[in-house]
């Protein structure tokens, strides 16, 4: 069971199909272009399967798939591993919702919840999700990584 606590909700609008957004969420070739150079690994996108984001051979996020509605909704537990501060936090949850809009646009809504409090993971998600979603939008719309100075 994921503990209840504070929540972050983020959203962007992407000129893409739900299938294109889903591909960016589940394909390691694409996640490395926006998720801090990390490849996503998951044997099968179905409930109960473990997944992880791996950066230079080391896991930076681990968890398990909780719910899947292909091209629409992906819910996973979320355990940060990128440093000792977040590694000691209890797992939280991340929900990716892909909602088609008119004119070839999708809303991508991300809900990070189930934090045990205002933890290091909660604070890092607050500061990192806008950058991550900006990178996702760039990759989906242009096929290239977002360049930052």
C-alpha positions as CSV (number, residue, x, y, z in Angstrom):
1,X,0.0,0.0,0.0
2,X,1.3,3.4,-0.9
3,X,1.2,5.9,2.0
4,X,-1.0,9.0,1.7
5,X,0.5,12.4,1.9
6,X,1.2,15.5,-0.1
7,X,0.7,15.5,-3.9
8,X,2.2,17.2,-7.0
9,X,0.1,17.5,-10.2
10,X,1.8,18.7,-13.4
11,X,0.6,18.9,-16.9
12,X,1.7,19.8,-20.4
13,X,0.1,19.8,-23.8
14,X,1.9,18.0,-26.6
15,X,1.2,18.1,-30.3
16,X,1.1,14.3,-30.7
17,X,-1.1,11.2,-30.6
18,X,-1.6,9.2,-27.5
19,X,0.5,6.4,-29.1
20,X,3.4,8.8,-29.6
21,X,3.3,9.9,-26.0
22,X,3.0,6.3,-24.8
23,X,6.1,5.4,-26.8
24,X,8.0,8.2,-25.2
25,X,7.0,7.0,-21.7
26,X,7.9,3.3,-22.3
27,X,10.8,3.2,-24.8
28,X,14.3,3.5,-23.4
29,X,15.6,5.1,-26.6
30,X,13.3,8.0,-25.9
31,X,13.4,8.2,-22.1
32,X,17.1,8.7,-22.1
33,X,16.5,11.9,-24.1
34,X,14.4,13.5,-21.4
35,X,14.5,11.5,-18.2
36,X,18.0,12.6,-17.1
37,X,19.8,10.3,-19.5
38,X,18.1,7.2,-18.0
39,X,16.8,4.2,-19.9
40,X,13.5,2.7,-18.7
41,X,13.5,-1.0,-18.2
42,X,10.4,-3.1,-17.9
43,X,9.9,-6.7,-19.2
44,X,6.1,-6.2,-19.8
45,X,3.9,-3.2,-19.1
46,X,1.3,-5.0,-16.9
47,X,0.4,-4.8,-13.2
48,X,2.9,-6.4,-10.9
49,X,5.9,-6.1,-13.2
50,X,9.0,-4.4,-11.9
51,X,10.4,-1.4,-13.7
52,X,13.4,0.9,-13.3
53,X,15.1,3.9,-14.8
54,X,18.8,3.1,-15.2
55,X,21.5,5.8,-15.7
56,X,25.0,4.6,-16.5
57,X,24.2,1.1,-15.3
58,X,22.8,2.2,-11.9
59,X,19.1,2.4,-11.0
60,X,17.9,5.9,-10.3
61,X,14.2,5.0,-9.8
62,X,12.7,1.6,-9.1
63,X,9.2,0.4,-8.6
64,X,6.4,-1.8,-9.9
65,X,3.6,-1.3,-12.4
66,X,0.3,-0.9,-10.6
67,X,-2.2,-0.1,-13.4
68,X,-2.0,0.1,-17.2
69,X,-4.4,1.4,-19.8
70,X,-2.2,1.4,-22.9
71,X,-1.9,4.9,-24.5
72,X,-4.0,6.4,-21.7
73,X,-2.8,5.7,-18.2
74,X,0.2,4.3,-16.4
75,X,0.5,4.0,-12.6
76,X,3.6,2.9,-10.9
77,X,5.2,2.9,-7.5
78,X,8.2,5.2,-7.3
79,X,11.3,4.7,-5.2
80,X,14.1,7.2,-5.9
81,X,17.6,5.7,-5.8
82,X,19.6,8.7,-7.2
83,X,21.1,9.6,-3.8
84,X,21.1,8.5,-0.2
85,X,18.5,11.1,0.9
86,X,15.8,9.9,-1.4
87,X,16.7,6.2,-1.1
88,X,15.7,6.2,2.5
89,X,12.2,7.6,1.7
90,X,9.2,5.3,1.5
91,X,7.9,4.5,-2.0
92,X,5.4,7.0,-3.5
93,X,3.4,6.7,-6.7
94,X,3.5,8.3,-10.1
95,X,0.5,8.4,-12.5
96,X,0.9,9.3,-16.1
97,X,-2.4,10.2,-17.8
98,X,-2.6,10.9,-21.6
99,X,-5.8,12.6,-22.5
100,X,-6.4,13.3,-26.2
101,X,-7.6,16.9,-27.0
102,X,-8.9,18.4,-30.2
103,X,-6.6,19.2,-33.2
104,X,-4.0,16.5,-32.6
105,X,-3.0,17.6,-29.1
106,X,-2.7,15.5,-25.9
107,X,-2.7,16.6,-22.4
108,X,-0.1,14.8,-20.4
109,X,-0.9,14.9,-16.7
110,X,1.4,13.6,-14.0
111,X,0.3,13.0,-10.5
112,X,3.0,12.2,-7.9
113,X,1.3,11.2,-4.7
114,X,1.5,8.8,-1.7
115,X,4.5,10.6,-0.2
116,X,4.8,10.0,3.6
117,X,5.3,13.7,4.1
118,X,7.4,16.5,2.8
119,X,10.3,14.2,2.1
120,X,13.5,14.6,0.0
121,X,11.8,12.8,-2.8
122,X,8.8,15.1,-2.6
123,X,11.0,18.1,-2.8
124,X,13.1,16.7,-5.7
125,X,9.9,15.9,-7.7
126,X,8.7,19.5,-7.1
127,X,11.9,20.9,-8.6
128,X,12.5,18.3,-11.4
129,X,9.1,17.5,-12.9
130,X,8.8,20.8,-14.9
131,X,12.2,20.2,-16.6
132,X,11.4,16.5,-17.2
133,X,8.0,17.3,-18.8
134,X,9.6,20.1,-20.9
135,X,12.1,17.5,-22.2
136,X,9.3,15.0,-22.9
137,X,7.4,17.5,-24.9
138,X,10.5,18.4,-26.9
139,X,11.3,14.8,-27.7
140,X,7.8,13.9,-28.7
141,X,7.3,17.0,-30.9
142,X,10.8,17.2,-32.5
143,X,12.4,13.8,-32.1
144,X,15.4,15.4,-30.5
145,X,16.5,16.1,-26.9
146,X,16.0,19.5,-25.3
147,X,19.2,21.4,-25.3
148,X,19.9,23.3,-22.1
149,X,22.6,25.8,-21.4
